[in-house]
């Protein structure tokens, strides 16, 4: 074996308290620039979120307009149905009167037929 293989290096251990403080090698201007970059990044994120919210608001607004149009159409149909419902009793009364008149016509037609038969019998006899 060679001497390099047999050599042992002894390192003394540090037994004292580790007093490591982060060293701030940045100047005030560099700190300000770093803060500015951080704030710009936050502002960009907020801007992106705001644009998304704006798009959502616009979609909701369009949806609202469509729903309002549907509601207006339904209101028109409801008004028309209510008008028809108000006319219904009058139409029922007319229908009832028509049935009564048809019954009266049948009755009078029958009576007229009997009168005609009596008149015909009187002429022959």
Order of alpha helices (4+ residues) and beta strands (2+ residues): alpha-alpha
